[in-house]
């Protein structure tokens, strides 16, 4: 950037009086601060979901034994420290709810869509900054409402994280009233937050790209977030509508989902999974995009097959709308209809495989640098591949029927969402941490965190395939009451110990940030090549009244196809 541009930016910033702490960091309209707000709130809910998971694993590994620290729970949850069946079902229900809706989705979309899209496209901010701020506060409100359900009479929902009707539609069956209402209200509020954010991301990508930043010069992370935003705008209203109908069944006495009164219980399943399978790609597509950028960086070469990667993202998003029925093979579905869902589910493996082979092609003969983000990105690719291969089993109707609702399904979804989304998150946090906080995370602790997480993760979830094939059900309270499951109980104990170790190891993630050092920048640079990493491109927080927004001439990006390198410069319009 020229000295004139430096002077212009400094003069611009001088026009604005210093903002208060509340205006700058709490009620901020700056996309970077909002992204960081999403980061801390989502990590908190990730911790909550992890604590719920630890209680689930204690019950499965040591049924009937007092849980350490269980004495602090009320007698209605854990009598004498022993987890009760009603509370166990609530643990399973709320673990999935918090992890999917309040941890992984905002971590991958809320954090990085807000932080990266304007920086990578050369925009000064989101298209609608105030709507962006409102999106965050609505998401926080939804999370607090969901958390409040633990403190109402009878506690939170007892119908699984999918909240299947008619159990969820009739309080006399579930024993939950206020908690069920709070779940529905929270989902409606969260859906509003997601739609507002998605519209913002879409508008920013379409209208606020810098001159020279054409569609096929955008980084793959931005492409993935853009397609994810489109999925969010179309999918979340479906779940919102279903949640409103379920709320009416509980409050107003309607019978949308009560078959005794003429409703359709399967209607809830169709509505939920019509949202639910696009939601799977809402959770995984941003991870794919960010991993593409990180692998290209760690390989020191542009991504292999850039255009095919873009079209694979679009293909996954399109096919994601026509595969929801594979969740319902056990619902009495017409075999012909089930066959069409089976074929479409197998087809969606094709664009996913394209992405895997392109990541491998990028690393092939690359100048590989195994920094912490690169290690976690490779971990993502390997774990996502295992999850995808196990998904082929469930895509085939004859195989899915005997393993449906077993621990095999639990292993699959965790290989995709933990091994996929969270390993991508563990790659993205240290990769963009310097851009967020101006400091590098500790490299040694980061590598130790990766290897221990990788090992204990596989020790936790891979054996679930085995006990699932052995017939252990996914929501079972006490496996030892079934004679045919007793031989598998030592494996359950092993899984529980591995899960406790996996949870404990995540303290190292906090340690890497506590051990962050600005001097580490001198020892190792990530050497990103997108506009987000251009130190010369200092984009003002706001433009002065009467002046146009700053524009950036886009540089060649690490995840775009090779083109002649261009200089990056900034100027005010």
C-alpha positions as CSV (number, residue, x, y, z in Angstrom):
1,X,0.0,0.0,0.0
2,X,1.3,3.4,-0.8
3,X,2.1,6.1,1.7
4,X,-0.9,8.1,0.4
5,X,-3.2,5.3,1.2
6,X,-1.6,5.0,4.7
7,X,-2.2,8.7,5.3
8,X,-5.8,8.5,4.0
9,X,-6.6,5.6,6.4
10,X,-5.0,7.4,9.4
11,X,-6.9,10.6,8.6
12,X,-10.1,8.7,8.3
13,X,-9.7,7.0,11.7
14,X,-8.9,10.4,13.3
15,X,-12.4,11.6,12.4
16,X,-14.0,9.2,14.9
17,X,-14.0,9.8,18.6
18,X,-12.9,6.8,20.8
19,X,-15.9,4.5,21.5
20,X,-16.7,3.2,24.9
21,X,-15.9,-0.4,25.9
22,X,-19.6,-1.4,25.7
23,X,-20.0,0.1,22.2
24,X,-16.8,-1.3,20.9
25,X,-16.7,-4.8,22.4
26,X,-20.3,-5.6,23.6
27,X,-22.8,-3.9,21.3
28,X,-20.4,-3.8,18.4
29,X,-21.4,-3.6,14.7
30,X,-17.8,-4.5,13.6
31,X,-17.8,-7.9,11.9
32,X,-14.5,-8.9,13.5
33,X,-15.7,-8.2,17.0
34,X,-19.0,-10.1,16.3
35,X,-17.1,-13.0,15.0
36,X,-15.0,-13.1,18.2
37,X,-18.2,-12.8,20.3
38,X,-19.6,-15.9,18.4
39,X,-16.3,-17.7,19.1
40,X,-16.4,-17.3,22.9
41,X,-20.2,-18.0,23.2
42,X,-20.0,-21.0,21.0
43,X,-17.0,-22.4,22.9
44,X,-19.0,-22.1,26.1
45,X,-21.8,-24.1,24.7
46,X,-19.3,-26.6,23.3
47,X,-18.1,-27.0,26.9
48,X,-21.7,-27.5,28.1
49,X,-22.3,-30.2,25.4
50,X,-19.0,-31.9,26.4
51,X,-20.0,-32.0,30.1
52,X,-23.3,-33.6,29.1
53,X,-21.5,-36.2,27.0
54,X,-19.2,-37.1,30.0
55,X,-22.3,-37.9,32.1
56,X,-23.7,-40.0,29.3
57,X,-20.4,-42.0,29.1
58,X,-20.3,-42.5,32.8
59,X,-23.8,-44.0,32.8
60,X,-23.0,-46.3,29.9
61,X,-19.6,-47.4,31.3
62,X,-20.6,-47.7,34.9
63,X,-24.4,-48.0,35.2
64,X,-25.9,-47.9,38.7
65,X,-22.7,-46.4,40.2
66,X,-22.6,-42.9,41.8
67,X,-21.1,-40.4,39.4
68,X,-18.2,-38.3,40.7
69,X,-19.6,-34.9,41.6
70,X,-23.1,-36.2,41.1
71,X,-24.0,-35.1,44.6
72,X,-24.4,-31.6,43.4
73,X,-27.2,-32.6,41.1
74,X,-30.8,-32.5,42.5
75,X,-32.4,-35.8,43.5
76,X,-34.8,-35.5,40.5
77,X,-31.7,-36.0,38.2
78,X,-29.3,-38.1,40.1
79,X,-30.5,-39.8,43.3
80,X,-27.5,-40.2,45.5
81,X,-25.3,-39.4,42.6
82,X,-26.7,-42.2,40.4
83,X,-28.1,-40.9,37.1
84,X,-31.8,-41.6,36.8
85,X,-33.4,-42.9,33.6
86,X,-35.4,-39.7,33.0
87,X,-32.3,-37.5,33.4
88,X,-30.3,-39.8,31.2
89,X,-32.7,-39.3,28.3
90,X,-32.5,-35.6,28.9
91,X,-28.7,-35.7,28.8
92,X,-28.9,-37.5,25.4
93,X,-31.5,-35.0,24.1
94,X,-29.7,-31.8,25.2
95,X,-26.2,-33.0,24.3
96,X,-27.2,-33.3,20.6
97,X,-29.2,-30.1,20.8
98,X,-26.3,-28.0,22.2
99,X,-23.7,-29.5,20.0
100,X,-25.5,-29.2,16.7
101,X,-27.4,-25.9,17.2
102,X,-25.3,-23.9,19.7
103,X,-21.7,-25.2,19.3
104,X,-20.7,-26.5,15.8
105,X,-23.1,-24.4,13.7
106,X,-22.2,-21.0,15.2
107,X,-18.5,-22.0,15.5
108,X,-18.1,-22.7,11.9
109,X,-20.7,-20.3,10.4
110,X,-21.2,-17.5,12.9
111,X,-17.5,-17.1,13.8
112,X,-15.8,-17.5,10.4
113,X,-18.5,-16.1,8.1
114,X,-18.4,-12.9,10.1
115,X,-14.7,-12.7,10.5
116,X,-13.5,-13.9,7.1
117,X,-16.0,-12.9,4.4
118,X,-15.3,-9.1,4.5
119,X,-11.6,-9.6,5.0
120,X,-11.2,-12.1,2.2
121,X,-13.3,-10.1,-0.2
122,X,-11.8,-6.7,0.5
123,X,-15.1,-5.3,2.0
124,X,-15.1,-2.8,4.8
125,X,-17.8,-4.7,6.8
126,X,-20.9,-6.8,6.3
127,X,-23.7,-5.4,4.2
128,X,-26.0,-4.9,7.2
129,X,-23.8,-4.3,10.3
130,X,-26.7,-3.7,12.7
131,X,-28.6,-6.8,11.5
132,X,-25.3,-8.6,12.0
133,X,-25.2,-7.5,15.7
134,X,-28.8,-8.5,16.2
135,X,-28.1,-11.9,14.7
136,X,-25.5,-12.5,17.4
137,X,-27.7,-11.3,20.3
138,X,-30.6,-13.5,19.1
139,X,-28.3,-16.5,19.0
140,X,-27.1,-15.8,22.5
141,X,-30.8,-15.3,23.6
142,X,-31.7,-18.7,22.1
143,X,-28.9,-20.4,23.9
144,X,-29.9,-18.9,27.2
145,X,-33.5,-20.0,26.7
146,X,-32.3,-23.5,25.9
147,X,-30.1,-23.6,29.0
148,X,-33.0,-22.3,31.1
149,X,-34.9,-25.5,30.4
150,X,-32.6,-27.3,32.9
151,X,-34.0,-25.1,35.7
152,X,-37.7,-25.5,35.1
153,X,-40.0,-28.1,36.7
154,X,-39.4,-31.6,35.1
155,X,-36.3,-30.3,33.3
156,X,-35.6,-30.2,29.5
157,X,-37.0,-32.4,26.7
158,X,-36.9,-36.2,27.0
159,X,-37.5,-37.0,23.3
160,X,-34.0,-37.1,21.9
161,X,-32.3,-34.2,20.1
162,X,-34.6,-34.9,17.1
163,X,-37.6,-34.3,19.4
164,X,-39.8,-36.9,17.7
165,X,-43.5,-36.7,17.9
166,X,-45.9,-37.8,19.3
167,X,-43.6,-38.1,22.4
168,X,-42.7,-34.4,22.1
169,X,-46.3,-33.3,21.2
170,X,-48.0,-34.8,24.3
171,X,-46.8,-33.8,27.8
172,X,-48.7,-36.7,29.3
173,X,-46.3,-39.1,27.4
174,X,-43.0,-37.3,27.9
175,X,-43.7,-35.8,31.4
176,X,-42.2,-32.4,30.2
177,X,-44.2,-29.3,29.7
178,X,-42.3,-26.0,30.2
179,X,-39.0,-27.6,29.0
180,X,-40.6,-28.6,25.8
181,X,-42.0,-25.1,25.2
182,X,-38.6,-23.6,25.9
183,X,-37.0,-25.9,23.3
184,X,-39.5,-24.8,20.6
185,X,-39.1,-21.1,21.4
186,X,-35.3,-21.4,21.5
187,X,-35.2,-23.1,18.1
188,X,-37.5,-20.4,16.6
189,X,-35.3,-17.6,17.9
190,X,-32.1,-19.4,16.7
191,X,-33.6,-19.8,13.3
192,X,-34.4,-16.1,13.1
193,X,-30.8,-15.4,14.0
194,X,-29.4,-17.8,11.4
195,X,-31.7,-16.4,8.6
196,X,-30.7,-12.8,9.4
197,X,-27.0,-13.8,9.4
198,X,-27.3,-15.8,6.2
199,X,-29.0,-13.0,4.3
200,X,-26.2,-10.8,5.4
201,X,-23.5,-13.2,4.2
202,X,-25.2,-13.7,0.9
203,X,-25.6,-9.9,0.3
204,X,-22.0,-9.2,1.3
205,X,-20.6,-11.8,-1.1
206,X,-22.8,-10.7,-4.0
207,X,-22.5,-6.9,-3.7
208,X,-19.4,-6.1,-1.6
209,X,-16.6,-7.9,-3.5
210,X,-13.6,-5.8,-4.2
211,X,-12.8,-4.9,-7.9
212,X,-10.9,-7.8,-9.4
213,X,-12.5,-10.3,-6.9
214,X,-14.5,-12.2,-9.5
215,X,-16.6,-15.3,-8.6
216,X,-13.9,-17.7,-9.5
217,X,-11.2,-15.9,-7.7
218,X,-12.9,-16.1,-4.3
219,X,-11.2,-18.4,-1.8
220,X,-12.9,-21.7,-1.3
221,X,-13.7,-20.8,2.3
222,X,-15.8,-17.9,1.1
223,X,-17.5,-20.1,-1.5
224,X,-18.3,-22.7,1.2
225,X,-19.7,-20.1,3.5
226,X,-21.7,-18.5,0.7
227,X,-23.4,-21.8,-0.3
228,X,-23.9,-22.6,3.4
229,X,-25.7,-19.3,3.9
230,X,-28.0,-20.2,1.0
231,X,-28.7,-23.5,2.7
232,X,-29.4,-21.8,6.0
233,X,-31.9,-19.3,4.4
234,X,-33.9,-22.2,2.9
235,X,-33.6,-24.9,5.6
236,X,-33.9,-23.0,8.9
237,X,-37.5,-21.7,8.2
238,X,-38.6,-25.3,7.7
239,X,-37.5,-26.2,11.2
240,X,-38.9,-23.0,12.6
241,X,-42.3,-23.8,11.1
242,X,-42.2,-27.3,12.6
243,X,-41.2,-26.0,16.0
244,X,-44.1,-23.5,15.9
245,X,-46.5,-26.3,15.1
246,X,-45.1,-28.4,17.9
247,X,-45.4,-25.5,20.3
248,X,-49.0,-25.1,19.3
249,X,-49.6,-28.8,20.0
250,X,-48.2,-28.3,23.5
251,X,-49.8,-24.9,24.3
252,X,-52.9,-24.4,22.2
253,X,-54.1,-28.0,22.1
254,X,-53.7,-28.4,18.3
255,X,-53.0,-31.9,17.0
256,X,-50.6,-31.5,14.1
257,X,-48.5,-34.5,15.3
258,X,-50.8,-36.5,17.5
259,X,-52.1,-39.5,15.5
260,X,-54.8,-40.3,18.2
261,X,-56.5,-37.0,17.4
262,X,-56.0,-37.3,13.6
263,X,-52.5,-35.8,13.3
264,X,-49.5,-37.2,11.6
265,X,-46.5,-38.3,13.7
266,X,-44.4,-38.9,10.5
267,X,-45.1,-35.3,9.4
268,X,-42.6,-34.1,12.1
269,X,-40.0,-36.6,10.8
270,X,-40.4,-35.3,7.3
271,X,-40.2,-31.6,8.4
272,X,-37.3,-32.2,10.7
273,X,-35.2,-34.2,8.3
274,X,-36.0,-32.0,5.3
275,X,-34.2,-29.4,7.4
276,X,-31.9,-31.9,9.1
277,X,-29.9,-33.2,6.1
278,X,-29.1,-29.8,4.6
279,X,-28.2,-29.0,8.2
280,X,-25.5,-31.7,8.0
281,X,-23.9,-29.8,5.1
282,X,-24.4,-26.5,6.9
283,X,-22.1,-28.0,9.5
284,X,-19.6,-29.6,7.1
285,X,-19.3,-27.3,4.1
286,X,-17.7,-24.4,6.0
287,X,-15.2,-26.9,7.4
288,X,-14.4,-28.1,3.9
289,X,-13.8,-24.6,2.7
290,X,-11.5,-23.7,5.5
291,X,-9.6,-26.9,5.2
292,X,-9.1,-26.2,1.5
293,X,-7.5,-22.9,2.3
294,X,-5.3,-24.4,5.0
295,X,-4.2,-27.4,3.0
296,X,-3.3,-25.1,0.0
297,X,-1.3,-23.0,2.5
298,X,0.4,-25.9,4.1
299,X,1.3,-27.4,0.7
300,X,2.6,-24.1,-0.6
301,X,0.7,-24.4,-3.8
302,X,-2.8,-23.5,-5.1
303,X,-5.6,-25.9,-4.5
304,X,-5.7,-28.7,-7.0
305,X,-8.8,-28.5,-9.2
306,X,-10.2,-25.2,-8.0
307,X,-13.2,-25.2,-10.3
308,X,-14.1,-28.8,-9.6
309,X,-14.0,-28.0,-5.9
310,X,-16.5,-25.1,-6.4
311,X,-18.8,-27.3,-8.4
312,X,-18.5,-30.1,-5.8
313,X,-19.6,-27.6,-3.1
314,X,-22.6,-26.6,-5.2
315,X,-23.4,-30.3,-6.0
316,X,-23.3,-31.3,-2.4
317,X,-25.7,-28.5,-1.5
318,X,-28.1,-29.4,-4.2
319,X,-28.1,-33.2,-3.6
320,X,-28.5,-32.5,0.2
321,X,-32.2,-31.6,-0.4
322,X,-33.2,-34.9,-1.9
323,X,-31.7,-37.4,0.6
324,X,-33.6,-36.7,3.8
325,X,-35.6,-39.9,3.5
326,X,-32.6,-42.1,4.3
327,X,-33.2,-41.2,7.9
328,X,-36.7,-42.8,7.7
329,X,-36.0,-46.2,6.2
330,X,-37.6,-47.7,9.3
331,X,-40.7,-45.7,9.2
332,X,-42.7,-48.0,6.8
333,X,-41.6,-46.1,3.7
334,X,-42.6,-47.4,0.3
335,X,-39.7,-49.6,-0.9
336,X,-39.7,-47.8,-4.3
337,X,-39.4,-44.4,-2.6
338,X,-36.8,-45.8,-0.3
339,X,-34.8,-47.0,-3.3
340,X,-34.8,-43.5,-4.8
341,X,-33.5,-42.1,-1.5
342,X,-30.8,-44.8,-1.5
343,X,-29.6,-43.9,-4.9
344,X,-29.5,-40.2,-4.2
345,X,-27.6,-40.8,-1.0
346,X,-25.0,-42.8,-2.8
347,X,-24.8,-40.1,-5.5
348,X,-23.9,-37.4,-2.9
349,X,-20.7,-39.4,-2.1
350,X,-19.4,-38.4,-5.6
351,X,-18.8,-34.7,-5.0
352,X,-17.5,-35.5,-1.5
353,X,-15.0,-37.9,-3.0
354,X,-14.0,-35.2,-5.5
355,X,-13.1,-32.9,-2.7
356,X,-11.1,-35.6,-0.9
357,X,-9.0,-36.5,-3.9
358,X,-8.4,-32.8,-4.7
359,X,-7.1,-32.3,-1.2
360,X,-4.8,-35.3,-1.7
361,X,-3.8,-33.9,-5.1
362,X,-3.0,-30.6,-3.5
363,X,-0.6,-32.2,-1.1
364,X,1.0,-34.4,-3.7
365,X,4.5,-33.2,-4.4
366,X,3.8,-30.1,-2.4
367,X,6.2,-28.3,-0.2
368,X,4.4,-29.6,2.9
369,X,4.7,-27.6,6.2
370,X,3.2,-29.6,9.1
371,X,2.2,-26.7,11.3
372,X,-0.7,-27.1,13.7
373,X,-3.5,-26.0,11.3
374,X,-2.1,-28.4,8.6
375,X,-2.0,-31.3,11.0
376,X,-5.6,-30.8,12.0
377,X,-6.7,-30.3,8.4
378,X,-5.1,-33.6,7.5
379,X,-6.9,-35.1,10.5
380,X,-10.2,-33.7,9.1
381,X,-9.6,-35.3,5.7
382,X,-8.9,-38.7,7.2
383,X,-11.7,-38.7,9.8
384,X,-14.2,-37.4,7.3
385,X,-13.2,-40.1,4.9
386,X,-13.9,-42.8,7.6
387,X,-17.2,-41.2,8.4
388,X,-18.1,-41.1,4.7
389,X,-17.3,-44.7,4.2
390,X,-19.5,-45.8,7.1
391,X,-22.2,-43.6,5.7
392,X,-22.3,-45.8,2.6
393,X,-23.5,-48.7,4.8
394,X,-26.4,-46.6,6.0
395,X,-27.2,-45.4,2.5
396,X,-28.1,-49.0,1.5
397,X,-31.6,-49.8,2.8
398,X,-30.9,-53.6,3.5
399,X,-27.9,-52.7,5.6
400,X,-29.4,-49.7,7.3
401,X,-32.4,-51.5,8.7
402,X,-30.5,-53.8,11.1
403,X,-28.0,-51.1,12.3
404,X,-30.6,-48.3,12.5
405,X,-30.6,-46.6,15.9
406,X,-27.6,-48.5,17.1
407,X,-24.2,-47.2,18.3
408,X,-23.0,-47.7,14.7
409,X,-25.0,-44.6,13.8
410,X,-23.5,-42.7,16.8
411,X,-20.0,-43.6,15.6
412,X,-20.9,-42.4,12.0
413,X,-22.3,-39.0,13.0
414,X,-19.4,-38.3,15.4
415,X,-16.8,-39.2,12.7
416,X,-18.5,-36.7,10.4
417,X,-19.3,-33.9,12.9
418,X,-16.5,-34.4,15.5
419,X,-13.8,-35.9,13.2
420,X,-15.0,-33.5,10.5
421,X,-16.3,-30.2,11.8
422,X,-14.3,-30.0,15.1
423,X,-11.0,-31.1,13.6
424,X,-11.5,-28.3,11.0
425,X,-12.3,-26.0,13.8
426,X,-9.0,-27.0,15.6
427,X,-7.3,-26.2,12.3
428,X,-9.1,-22.8,11.8
429,X,-8.6,-21.4,15.3
430,X,-4.7,-21.5,15.3
431,X,-4.7,-20.5,11.6
432,X,-6.7,-17.3,12.0
433,X,-5.9,-16.7,15.7
434,X,-3.1,-14.2,14.8
435,X,-5.5,-12.3,12.6
436,X,-8.1,-12.2,15.4
437,X,-5.8,-11.5,18.4
438,X,-2.5,-10.4,17.0
439,X,-0.6,-13.3,18.6
440,X,0.4,-16.8,17.6
441,X,-0.8,-19.8,19.5
442,X,1.9,-22.1,21.0
443,X,3.1,-24.5,18.4
444,X,4.4,-27.2,20.6
445,X,1.3,-27.4,22.8
446,X,-0.8,-27.2,19.7
447,X,0.9,-30.3,18.2
448,X,0.5,-32.2,21.4
449,X,-3.2,-31.3,21.5
450,X,-3.6,-32.6,17.9
451,X,-1.9,-35.9,18.5
452,X,-3.7,-36.7,21.8
453,X,-7.0,-35.6,20.4
454,X,-6.5,-37.7,17.3
455,X,-5.6,-40.8,19.3
456,X,-8.3,-40.6,22.0
457,X,-10.9,-39.6,19.4
458,X,-10.4,-42.8,17.5
459,X,-10.2,-44.8,20.7
460,X,-13.6,-43.3,21.7
461,X,-15.6,-43.6,18.6
462,X,-14.2,-46.4,16.4
463,X,-15.2,-49.1,18.9
464,X,-18.8,-47.8,18.7
465,X,-18.9,-49.4,15.2
466,X,-18.2,-52.7,16.9
467,X,-20.7,-52.5,19.7
468,X,-23.3,-51.1,17.2
469,X,-22.8,-54.2,15.0
470,X,-23.3,-56.2,18.2
471,X,-26.7,-54.7,18.6
472,X,-26.3,-52.0,21.3
473,X,-29.0,-49.4,20.9
474,X,-28.1,-45.7,20.8
475,X,-30.3,-44.4,23.6
476,X,-30.0,-47.3,25.9
477,X,-29.9,-46.5,29.7
478,X,-28.3,-49.6,31.1
479,X,-26.7,-52.1,28.6
480,X,-26.1,-54.7,31.4
481,X,-29.8,-55.5,31.7
482,X,-29.7,-57.3,28.3
483,X,-27.9,-60.6,28.3
484,X,-26.8,-60.4,24.7
485,X,-25.0,-57.0,25.5
486,X,-23.2,-58.1,28.6
487,X,-20.2,-59.5,26.8
488,X,-19.7,-56.0,25.2
489,X,-19.7,-54.1,28.5
490,X,-15.8,-54.1,28.9
491,X,-15.7,-52.3,25.6
492,X,-18.2,-49.8,26.9
493,X,-15.9,-49.2,29.9
494,X,-12.9,-48.7,27.5
495,X,-14.9,-46.2,25.4
496,X,-15.8,-44.2,28.5
497,X,-12.2,-44.0,29.7
498,X,-11.1,-42.9,26.3
499,X,-13.9,-40.3,26.2
500,X,-12.9,-38.9,29.6
501,X,-9.3,-38.6,28.3
502,X,-10.5,-36.9,25.1
503,X,-12.5,-34.3,27.1
504,X,-9.5,-33.7,29.4
505,X,-7.1,-33.2,26.6
506,X,-9.1,-30.3,25.3
507,X,-7.7,-28.2,28.2
508,X,-4.6,-28.1,26.0
509,X,-6.5,-26.0,23.5
510,X,-6.9,-23.4,26.1
511,X,-3.3,-23.7,27.0
512,X,-2.2,-23.0,23.5
513,X,-3.9,-19.7,23.6
514,X,-2.6,-19.0,27.1
515,X,0.9,-19.7,25.8
516,X,0.4,-17.5,22.8
517,X,3.3,-15.2,22.0
518,X,3.7,-12.3,19.7
519,X,7.4,-13.2,19.3
520,X,6.4,-16.5,17.8
521,X,5.5,-14.6,14.6
522,X,9.3,-14.2,14.1
523,X,9.9,-17.9,14.4
524,X,7.1,-19.1,12.1
525,X,4.8,-17.3,9.7
526,X,1.7,-18.9,8.3
527,X,2.4,-17.0,5.1
528,X,-1.2,-16.7,4.0
529,X,-1.7,-15.1,0.5
530,X,-5.3,-13.9,0.5
531,X,-6.4,-10.3,1.0
532,X,-7.2,-11.3,4.6
533,X,-3.5,-11.8,5.3
534,X,-2.2,-8.7,3.5
535,X,-0.7,-6.5,6.2
536,X,-0.5,-3.7,3.8
537,X,-4.3,-3.6,3.2
538,X,-5.5,-1.7,6.3
539,X,-9.2,-1.4,5.9
540,X,-10.8,1.3,8.1
541,X,-13.5,0.2,10.4
542,X,-15.9,2.8,8.9
543,X,-15.6,5.2,6.0
544,X,-16.1,8.9,6.6
545,X,-19.4,10.5,5.7
546,X,-19.4,11.4,2.1
547,X,-16.7,9.1,1.1
548,X,-17.2,5.7,-0.6
549,X,-16.1,2.4,1.0
550,X,-12.5,1.4,0.6
551,X,-11.9,-1.0,-2.3
552,X,-9.1,-3.6,-2.6
553,X,-7.6,-4.9,-5.8
554,X,-7.6,-8.6,-5.1
555,X,-4.4,-10.5,-5.0
556,X,-4.0,-14.1,-6.1
557,X,-5.3,-16.4,-3.4
558,X,-3.9,-19.7,-2.2
559,X,-7.1,-21.6,-2.9
560,X,-7.9,-20.0,-6.3
561,X,-6.6,-21.3,-9.6
562,X,-3.2,-20.0,-10.7
563,X,-3.2,-16.6,-12.4
564,X,-0.5,-14.0,-12.9
565,X,0.3,-12.5,-9.5
566,X,-1.0,-9.0,-8.9
567,X,-0.1,-6.5,-6.3
568,X,-2.6,-5.8,-3.5
569,X,-3.5,-2.2,-3.0
570,X,-6.2,-0.3,-1.2
571,X,-7.8,3.0,-2.0
572,X,-10.9,5.0,-1.1
573,X,-13.4,5.3,-3.9
